[in-house]
Protein backbone atom coordinates (compact mmCIF):
# COMPACT_ATOMS: atom_id res chain seq x y z
CA UNK A 1 0.00 0.00 0.00
CA UNK A 2 1.24 3.48 -0.86
CA UNK A 3 1.88 5.71 2.15
CA UNK A 4 0.97 9.26 1.10
CA UNK A 5 3.11 10.74 3.89
CA UNK A 6 6.17 9.42 2.01
CA UNK A 7 5.28 11.61 -0.96
CA UNK A 8 5.72 14.79 1.09
CA UNK A 9 9.46 14.21 1.60
CA UNK A 10 11.51 14.46 -1.62
CA UNK A 11 13.92 11.64 -0.77
CA UNK A 12 11.12 9.25 0.22
CA UNK A 13 9.06 10.32 -2.80
CA UNK A 14 11.80 9.46 -5.29
CA UNK A 15 12.51 6.18 -3.50
CA UNK A 16 8.79 5.32 -3.77
CA UNK A 17 8.82 6.20 -7.50
CA UNK A 18 11.85 3.91 -8.04
CA UNK A 19 10.20 1.04 -6.14
CA UNK A 20 6.94 1.35 -8.08
CA UNK A 21 8.54 1.92 -11.47
CA UNK A 22 11.30 -0.68 -11.26
CA UNK A 23 10.33 -3.38 -8.72
CA UNK A 24 12.83 -5.79 -10.30
CA UNK A 25 15.61 -3.18 -10.63
CA UNK A 26 16.29 -0.17 -12.84
CA UNK A 27 16.19 -0.73 -16.60
CA UNK A 28 16.42 1.54 -19.64
CA UNK A 29 13.07 2.99 -20.77
CA UNK A 30 14.29 2.97 -24.40
CA UNK A 31 15.74 -0.50 -24.92
CA UNK A 32 14.87 -2.33 -21.69
CA UNK A 33 18.50 -3.14 -20.85
CA UNK A 34 19.09 -3.82 -17.17
CA UNK A 35 22.74 -2.81 -17.36
CA UNK A 36 22.64 0.82 -16.29
CA UNK A 37 25.11 3.04 -14.45
CA UNK A 38 24.21 5.74 -11.99
CA UNK A 39 25.29 9.16 -13.32
CA UNK A 40 24.92 11.37 -10.29
CA UNK A 41 21.93 13.37 -9.17
CA UNK A 42 19.85 16.05 -10.85
CA UNK A 43 21.24 19.58 -10.36
CA UNK A 44 17.92 21.09 -9.24
CA UNK A 45 16.46 18.04 -7.46
CA UNK A 46 19.25 16.31 -5.48
CA UNK A 47 17.16 13.21 -4.70
CA UNK A 48 16.43 12.53 -8.39
CA UNK A 49 18.88 9.88 -9.64
CA UNK A 50 20.31 10.01 -13.17
CA UNK A 51 21.34 6.91 -15.13
CA UNK A 52 23.08 5.89 -18.36
CA UNK A 53 22.21 2.70 -20.25
CA UNK A 54 25.20 0.52 -21.16
CA UNK A 55 23.23 -1.02 -24.02
CA UNK A 56 22.05 1.97 -26.04
CA UNK A 57 23.75 4.90 -24.29
CA UNK A 58 20.48 6.69 -23.44
CA UNK A 59 20.65 8.94 -20.41
CA UNK A 60 17.55 9.04 -18.23
CA UNK A 61 16.39 9.70 -14.70
CA UNK A 62 13.73 8.51 -12.27
CA UNK A 63 10.97 10.41 -14.08
CA UNK A 64 11.93 9.99 -17.75
CA UNK A 65 8.98 8.84 -19.87
CA UNK A 66 6.50 9.19 -17.02
CA UNK A 67 3.64 11.64 -16.57
CA UNK A 68 5.92 13.53 -14.16
CA UNK A 69 8.73 14.13 -16.66
CA UNK A 70 9.48 17.84 -17.03
CA UNK A 71 7.64 18.69 -13.81
CA UNK A 72 9.03 19.99 -10.54
PDB file as gemmi writes it, atoms N, CA and C in Angstrom:
CRYST1    1.000    1.000    1.000  90.00  90.00  90.00 P 1                      
ATOM      1  N   UNK A   1       0.840  -1.171   0.000  1.00  0.00           N  
ATOM      2  CA  UNK A   1       0.000   0.000   0.000  1.00  0.00           C  
ATOM      3  C   UNK A   1       0.894   1.246   0.000  1.00  0.00           C  
ATOM      4  N   UNK A   2       0.491   2.235  -0.740  1.00  0.00           N  
ATOM      5  CA  UNK A   2       1.236   3.482  -0.860  1.00  0.00           C  
ATOM      6  C   UNK A   2       0.944   4.386   0.324  1.00  0.00           C  
ATOM      7  N   UNK A   3       2.013   4.806   1.014  1.00  0.00           N  
ATOM      8  CA  UNK A   3       1.881   5.710   2.149  1.00  0.00           C  
ATOM      9  C   UNK A   3       2.029   7.140   1.644  1.00  0.00           C  
ATOM     10  N   UNK A   4       0.956   7.900   1.645  1.00  0.00           N  
ATOM     11  CA  UNK A   4       0.968   9.262   1.103  1.00  0.00           C  
ATOM     12  C   UNK A   4       1.912  10.193   1.851  1.00  0.00           C  
ATOM     13  N   UNK A   5       2.177   9.921   3.113  1.00  0.00           N  
ATOM     14  CA  UNK A   5       3.105  10.745   3.886  1.00  0.00           C  
ATOM     15  C   UNK A   5       4.495  10.690   3.256  1.00  0.00           C  
ATOM     16  N   UNK A   6       4.867   9.556   2.662  1.00  0.00           N  
ATOM     17  CA  UNK A   6       6.174   9.425   2.014  1.00  0.00           C  
ATOM     18  C   UNK A   6       6.315  10.330   0.801  1.00  0.00           C  
ATOM     19  N   UNK A   7       5.218  10.754   0.221  1.00  0.00           N  
ATOM     20  CA  UNK A   7       5.285  11.606  -0.960  1.00  0.00           C  
ATOM     21  C   UNK A   7       5.545  13.065  -0.614  1.00  0.00           C  
ATOM     22  N   UNK A   8       5.484  13.416   0.652  1.00  0.00           N  
ATOM     23  CA  UNK A   8       5.723  14.792   1.088  1.00  0.00           C  
ATOM     24  C   UNK A   8       7.214  15.085   1.250  1.00  0.00           C  
ATOM     25  N   UNK A   9       8.014  14.075   1.449  1.00  0.00           N  
ATOM     26  CA  UNK A   9       9.455  14.211   1.596  1.00  0.00           C  
ATOM     27  C   UNK A   9      10.101  13.818   0.264  1.00  0.00           C  
ATOM     28  N   UNK A  10      10.925  14.704  -0.299  1.00  0.00           N  
ATOM     29  CA  UNK A  10      11.508  14.458  -1.622  1.00  0.00           C  
ATOM     30  C   UNK A  10      12.267  13.138  -1.711  1.00  0.00           C  
ATOM     31  N   UNK A  11      13.122  12.864  -0.735  1.00  0.00           N  
ATOM     32  CA  UNK A  11      13.925  11.636  -0.773  1.00  0.00           C  
ATOM     33  C   UNK A  11      13.026  10.397  -0.754  1.00  0.00           C  
ATOM     34  N   UNK A  12      12.036  10.388   0.130  1.00  0.00           N  
ATOM     35  CA  UNK A  12      11.123   9.247   0.217  1.00  0.00           C  
ATOM     36  C   UNK A  12      10.252   9.148  -1.035  1.00  0.00           C  
ATOM     37  N   UNK A  13       9.885  10.299  -1.589  1.00  0.00           N  
ATOM     38  CA  UNK A  13       9.062  10.317  -2.799  1.00  0.00           C  
ATOM     39  C   UNK A  13       9.798   9.652  -3.958  1.00  0.00           C  
ATOM     40  N   UNK A  14      11.044  10.051  -4.188  1.00  0.00           N  
ATOM     41  CA  UNK A  14      11.803   9.457  -5.293  1.00  0.00           C  
ATOM     42  C   UNK A  14      12.089   7.978  -5.043  1.00  0.00           C  
ATOM     43  N   UNK A  15      12.308   7.591  -3.805  1.00  0.00           N  
ATOM     44  CA  UNK A  15      12.509   6.177  -3.495  1.00  0.00           C  
ATOM     45  C   UNK A  15      11.235   5.396  -3.805  1.00  0.00           C  
ATOM     46  N   UNK A  16      10.079   5.959  -3.477  1.00  0.00           N  
ATOM     47  CA  UNK A  16       8.792   5.316  -3.773  1.00  0.00           C  
ATOM     48  C   UNK A  16       8.591   5.191  -5.277  1.00  0.00           C  
ATOM     49  N   UNK A  17       8.924   6.241  -6.028  1.00  0.00           N  
ATOM     50  CA  UNK A  17       8.822   6.195  -7.497  1.00  0.00           C  
ATOM     51  C   UNK A  17       9.696   5.074  -8.042  1.00  0.00           C  
ATOM     52  N   UNK A  18      10.945   4.971  -7.555  1.00  0.00           N  
ATOM     53  CA  UNK A  18      11.847   3.909  -8.035  1.00  0.00           C  
ATOM     54  C   UNK A  18      11.297   2.523  -7.723  1.00  0.00           C  
ATOM     55  N   UNK A  19      10.750   2.346  -6.528  1.00  0.00           N  
ATOM     56  CA  UNK A  19      10.204   1.039  -6.143  1.00  0.00           C  
ATOM     57  C   UNK A  19       8.999   0.654  -6.991  1.00  0.00           C  
ATOM     58  N   UNK A  20       8.134   1.627  -7.269  1.00  0.00           N  
ATOM     59  CA  UNK A  20       6.945   1.346  -8.075  1.00  0.00           C  
ATOM     60  C   UNK A  20       7.277   1.161  -9.552  1.00  0.00           C  
ATOM     61  N   UNK A  21       8.211   1.970 -10.047  1.00  0.00           N  
ATOM     62  CA  UNK A  21       8.541   1.924 -11.468  1.00  0.00           C  
ATOM     63  C   UNK A  21       9.397   0.716 -11.820  1.00  0.00           C  
ATOM     64  N   UNK A  22      10.350   0.399 -10.969  1.00  0.00           N  
ATOM     65  CA  UNK A  22      11.298  -0.679 -11.260  1.00  0.00           C  
ATOM     66  C   UNK A  22      11.358  -1.677 -10.106  1.00  0.00           C  
ATOM     67  N   UNK A  23      10.305  -2.440  -9.849  1.00  0.00           N  
ATOM     68  CA  UNK A  23      10.326  -3.381  -8.721  1.00  0.00           C  
ATOM     69  C   UNK A  23      11.397  -4.468  -8.857  1.00  0.00           C  
ATOM     70  N   UNK A  24      11.809  -4.762 -10.070  1.00  0.00           N  
ATOM     71  CA  UNK A  24      12.830  -5.787 -10.301  1.00  0.00           C  
ATOM     72  C   UNK A  24      14.214  -5.177 -10.539  1.00  0.00           C  
ATOM     73  N   UNK A  25      14.344  -3.867 -10.390  1.00  0.00           N  
ATOM     74  CA  UNK A  25      15.611  -3.183 -10.628  1.00  0.00           C  
ATOM     75  C   UNK A  25      15.494  -2.231 -11.814  1.00  0.00           C  
ATOM     76  N   UNK A  26      16.328  -1.202 -11.806  1.00  0.00           N  
ATOM     77  CA  UNK A  26      16.286  -0.167 -12.840  1.00  0.00           C  
ATOM     78  C   UNK A  26      16.633  -0.754 -14.204  1.00  0.00           C  
ATOM     79  N   UNK A  27      15.880  -0.349 -15.227  1.00  0.00           N  
ATOM     80  CA  UNK A  27      16.191  -0.735 -16.598  1.00  0.00           C  
ATOM     81  C   UNK A  27      15.900   0.441 -17.528  1.00  0.00           C  
ATOM     82  N   UNK A  28      16.531   0.447 -18.681  1.00  0.00           N  
ATOM     83  CA  UNK A  28      16.420   1.539 -19.642  1.00  0.00           C  
ATOM     84  C   UNK A  28      15.005   1.630 -20.216  1.00  0.00           C  
ATOM     85  N   UNK A  29      14.412   2.835 -20.205  1.00  0.00           N  
ATOM     86  CA  UNK A  29      13.072   2.989 -20.774  1.00  0.00           C  
ATOM     87  C   UNK A  29      13.058   2.904 -22.300  1.00  0.00           C  
ATOM     88  N   UNK A  30      14.225   3.034 -22.939  1.00  0.00           N  
ATOM     89  CA  UNK A  30      14.290   2.973 -24.401  1.00  0.00           C  
ATOM     90  C   UNK A  30      14.448   1.543 -24.908  1.00  0.00           C  
ATOM     91  N   UNK A  31      15.452   0.831 -24.390  1.00  0.00           N  
ATOM     92  CA  UNK A  31      15.742  -0.504 -24.924  1.00  0.00           C  
ATOM     93  C   UNK A  31      15.457  -1.645 -23.943  1.00  0.00           C  
ATOM     94  N   UNK A  32      15.179  -1.308 -22.677  1.00  0.00           N  
ATOM     95  CA  UNK A  32      14.866  -2.333 -21.689  1.00  0.00           C  
ATOM     96  C   UNK A  32      16.068  -2.982 -21.041  1.00  0.00           C  
ATOM     97  N   UNK A  33      17.268  -2.564 -21.405  1.00  0.00           N  
ATOM     98  CA  UNK A  33      18.497  -3.137 -20.852  1.00  0.00           C  
ATOM     99  C   UNK A  33      18.563  -2.904 -19.346  1.00  0.00           C  
ATOM    100  N   UNK A  34      18.975  -3.932 -18.616  1.00  0.00           N  
ATOM    101  CA  UNK A  34      19.092  -3.823 -17.166  1.00  0.00           C  
ATOM    102  C   UNK A  34      20.483  -3.379 -16.728  1.00  0.00           C  
ATOM    103  N   UNK A  35      21.378  -3.233 -17.676  1.00  0.00           N  
ATOM    104  CA  UNK A  35      22.743  -2.808 -17.356  1.00  0.00           C  
ATOM    105  C   UNK A  35      22.816  -1.289 -17.463  1.00  0.00           C  
ATOM    106  N   UNK A  36      22.612  -0.638 -16.332  1.00  0.00           N  
ATOM    107  CA  UNK A  36      22.641   0.823 -16.287  1.00  0.00           C  
ATOM    108  C   UNK A  36      23.614   1.275 -15.210  1.00  0.00           C  
ATOM    109  N   UNK A  37      24.208   2.430 -15.426  1.00  0.00           N  
ATOM    110  CA  UNK A  37      25.110   3.036 -14.453  1.00  0.00           C  
ATOM    111  C   UNK A  37      24.449   4.272 -13.872  1.00  0.00           C  
ATOM    112  N   UNK A  38      24.659   4.491 -12.597  1.00  0.00           N  
ATOM    113  CA  UNK A  38      24.211   5.743 -11.992  1.00  0.00           C  
ATOM    114  C   UNK A  38      25.114   6.852 -12.490  1.00  0.00           C  
ATOM    115  N   UNK A  39      24.528   8.017 -12.804  1.00  0.00           N  
ATOM    116  CA  UNK A  39      25.293   9.158 -13.316  1.00  0.00           C  
ATOM    117  C   UNK A  39      25.077  10.399 -12.472  1.00  0.00           C  
ATOM    118  N   UNK A  40      25.082  10.233 -11.177  1.00  0.00           N  
ATOM    119  CA  UNK A  40      24.917  11.370 -10.289  1.00  0.00           C  
ATOM    120  C   UNK A  40      23.463  11.731 -10.081  1.00  0.00           C  
ATOM    121  N   UNK A  41      23.279  12.892  -9.495  1.00  0.00           N  
ATOM    122  CA  UNK A  41      21.931  13.366  -9.173  1.00  0.00           C  
ATOM    123  C   UNK A  41      21.595  14.582 -10.026  1.00  0.00           C  
ATOM    124  N   UNK A  42      20.335  14.880 -10.128  1.00  0.00           N  
ATOM    125  CA  UNK A  42      19.852  16.052 -10.848  1.00  0.00           C  
ATOM    126  C   UNK A  42      20.350  17.317 -10.150  1.00  0.00           C  
ATOM    127  N   UNK A  43      20.711  18.336 -10.926  1.00  0.00           N  
ATOM    128  CA  UNK A  43      21.235  19.580 -10.358  1.00  0.00           C  
ATOM    129  C   UNK A  43      20.205  20.342  -9.529  1.00  0.00           C  
ATOM    130  N   UNK A  44      18.952  20.319  -9.940  1.00  0.00           N  
ATOM    131  CA  UNK A  44      17.924  21.086  -9.243  1.00  0.00           C  
ATOM    132  C   UNK A  44      17.147  20.259  -8.226  1.00  0.00           C  
ATOM    133  N   UNK A  45      17.168  18.935  -8.375  1.00  0.00           N  
ATOM    134  CA  UNK A  45      16.461  18.040  -7.461  1.00  0.00           C  
ATOM    135  C   UNK A  45      17.437  16.960  -7.004  1.00  0.00           C  
ATOM    136  N   UNK A  46      18.150  17.191  -5.897  1.00  0.00           N  
ATOM    137  CA  UNK A  46      19.248  16.312  -5.483  1.00  0.00           C  
ATOM    138  C   UNK A  46      18.852  14.880  -5.131  1.00  0.00           C  
ATOM    139  N   UNK A  47      17.587  14.586  -4.990  1.00  0.00           N  
ATOM    140  CA  UNK A  47      17.160  13.212  -4.702  1.00  0.00           C  
ATOM    141  C   UNK A  47      16.775  12.447  -5.967  1.00  0.00           C  
ATOM    142  N   UNK A  48      16.807  13.117  -7.092  1.00  0.00           N  
ATOM    143  CA  UNK A  48      16.432  12.529  -8.387  1.00  0.00           C  
ATOM    144  C   UNK A  48      17.678  11.936  -9.033  1.00  0.00           C  
ATOM    145  N   UNK A  49      17.711  10.605  -9.128  1.00  0.00           N  
ATOM    146  CA  UNK A  49      18.879   9.877  -9.638  1.00  0.00           C  
ATOM    147  C   UNK A  49      18.909   9.906 -11.159  1.00  0.00           C  
ATOM    148  N   UNK A  50      20.113  10.097 -11.716  1.00  0.00           N  
ATOM    149  CA  UNK A  50      20.312  10.005 -13.166  1.00  0.00           C  
ATOM    150  C   UNK A  50      21.031   8.699 -13.483  1.00  0.00           C  
ATOM    151  N   UNK A  51      20.772   8.179 -14.697  1.00  0.00           N  
ATOM    152  CA  UNK A  51      21.335   6.911 -15.132  1.00  0.00           C  
ATOM    153  C   UNK A  51      21.810   7.002 -16.577  1.00  0.00           C  
ATOM    154  N   UNK A  52      22.664   6.042 -16.963  1.00  0.00           N  
ATOM    155  CA  UNK A  52      23.083   5.892 -18.355  1.00  0.00           C  
ATOM    156  C   UNK A  52      23.025   4.408 -18.700  1.00  0.00           C  
ATOM    157  N   UNK A  53      22.352   4.087 -19.804  1.00  0.00           N  
ATOM    158  CA  UNK A  53      22.212   2.701 -20.246  1.00  0.00           C  
ATOM    159  C   UNK A  53      23.505   2.241 -20.912  1.00  0.00           C  
ATOM    160  N   UNK A  54      24.003   1.077 -20.537  1.00  0.00           N  
ATOM    161  CA  UNK A  54      25.196   0.519 -21.162  1.00  0.00           C  
ATOM    162  C   UNK A  54      24.888  -0.089 -22.522  1.00  0.00           C  
ATOM    163  N   UNK A  55      23.618  -0.408 -22.762  1.00  0.00           N  
ATOM    164  CA  UNK A  55      23.228  -1.019 -24.020  1.00  0.00           C  
ATOM    165  C   UNK A  55      23.106  -0.027 -25.164  1.00  0.00           C  
ATOM    166  N   UNK A  56      22.314   1.022 -24.955  1.00  0.00           N  
ATOM    167  CA  UNK A  56      22.048   1.972 -26.041  1.00  0.00           C  
ATOM    168  C   UNK A  56      22.648   3.355 -25.801  1.00  0.00           C  
ATOM    169  N   UNK A  57      23.141   3.609 -24.586  1.00  0.00           N  
ATOM    170  CA  UNK A  57      23.746   4.900 -24.286  1.00  0.00           C  
ATOM    171  C   UNK A  57      22.768   5.984 -23.871  1.00  0.00           C  
ATOM    172  N   UNK A  58      21.479   5.679 -23.829  1.00  0.00           N  
ATOM    173  CA  UNK A  58      20.480   6.691 -23.439  1.00  0.00           C  
ATOM    174  C   UNK A  58      20.701   7.112 -21.995  1.00  0.00           C  
ATOM    175  N   UNK A  59      20.606   8.417 -21.764  1.00  0.00           N  
ATOM    176  CA  UNK A  59      20.650   8.944 -20.410  1.00  0.00           C  
ATOM    177  C   UNK A  59      19.220   9.225 -19.970  1.00  0.00           C  
ATOM    178  N   UNK A  60      18.905   8.856 -18.746  1.00  0.00           N  
ATOM    179  CA  UNK A  60      17.548   9.038 -18.235  1.00  0.00           C  
ATOM    180  C   UNK A  60      17.601   9.209 -16.730  1.00  0.00           C  
ATOM    181  N   UNK A  61      16.462   9.563 -16.144  1.00  0.00           N  
ATOM    182  CA  UNK A  61      16.389   9.700 -14.700  1.00  0.00           C  
ATOM    183  C   UNK A  61      15.123   9.016 -14.187  1.00  0.00           C  
ATOM    184  N   UNK A  62      14.871   9.184 -12.903  1.00  0.00           N  
ATOM    185  CA  UNK A  62      13.729   8.506 -12.273  1.00  0.00           C  
ATOM    186  C   UNK A  62      12.395   8.818 -12.924  1.00  0.00           C  
ATOM    187  N   UNK A  63      12.258   9.987 -13.532  1.00  0.00           N  
ATOM    188  CA  UNK A  63      10.970  10.414 -14.076  1.00  0.00           C  
ATOM    189  C   UNK A  63      10.874  10.377 -15.598  1.00  0.00           C  
ATOM    190  N   UNK A  64      11.940  10.027 -16.287  1.00  0.00           N  
ATOM    191  CA  UNK A  64      11.930   9.986 -17.751  1.00  0.00           C  
ATOM    192  C   UNK A  64      10.809   9.084 -18.259  1.00  0.00           C  
ATOM    193  N   UNK A  65      10.077   9.580 -19.252  1.00  0.00           N  
ATOM    194  CA  UNK A  65       8.980   8.840 -19.874  1.00  0.00           C  
ATOM    195  C   UNK A  65       7.852   8.498 -18.915  1.00  0.00           C  
ATOM    196  N   UNK A  66       7.649   9.337 -17.901  1.00  0.00           N  
ATOM    197  CA  UNK A  66       6.496   9.188 -17.019  1.00  0.00           C  
ATOM    198  C   UNK A  66       5.642  10.444 -17.138  1.00  0.00           C  
ATOM    199  N   UNK A  67       4.491  10.455 -16.544  1.00  0.00           N  
ATOM    200  CA  UNK A  67       3.636  11.641 -16.569  1.00  0.00           C  
ATOM    201  C   UNK A  67       4.255  12.785 -15.784  1.00  0.00           C  
ATOM    202  N   UNK A  68       5.268  12.498 -14.968  1.00  0.00           N  
ATOM    203  CA  UNK A  68       5.920  13.528 -14.156  1.00  0.00           C  
ATOM    204  C   UNK A  68       7.147  14.126 -14.821  1.00  0.00           C  
ATOM    205  N   UNK A  69       7.549  13.612 -15.963  1.00  0.00           N  
ATOM    206  CA  UNK A  69       8.730  14.130 -16.657  1.00  0.00           C  
ATOM    207  C   UNK A  69       8.535  15.603 -17.010  1.00  0.00           C  
ATOM    208  N   UNK A  70       9.558  16.406 -16.735  1.00  0.00           N  
ATOM    209  CA  UNK A  70       9.483  17.837 -17.031  1.00  0.00           C  
ATOM    210  C   UNK A  70       8.753  18.648 -15.979  1.00  0.00           C  
ATOM    211  N   UNK A  71       8.363  18.004 -14.897  1.00  0.00           N  
ATOM    212  CA  UNK A  71       7.643  18.691 -13.815  1.00  0.00           C  
ATOM    213  C   UNK A  71       8.577  18.857 -12.617  1.00  0.00           C  
ATOM    214  N   UNK A  72       8.248  19.786 -11.766  1.00  0.00           N  
ATOM    215  CA  UNK A  72       9.030  19.987 -10.543  1.00  0.00           C  
ATOM    216  C   UNK A  72       8.377  19.303  -9.382  1.00  0.00           C  
TER     217      UNK A  72                                                      
END                                                                             
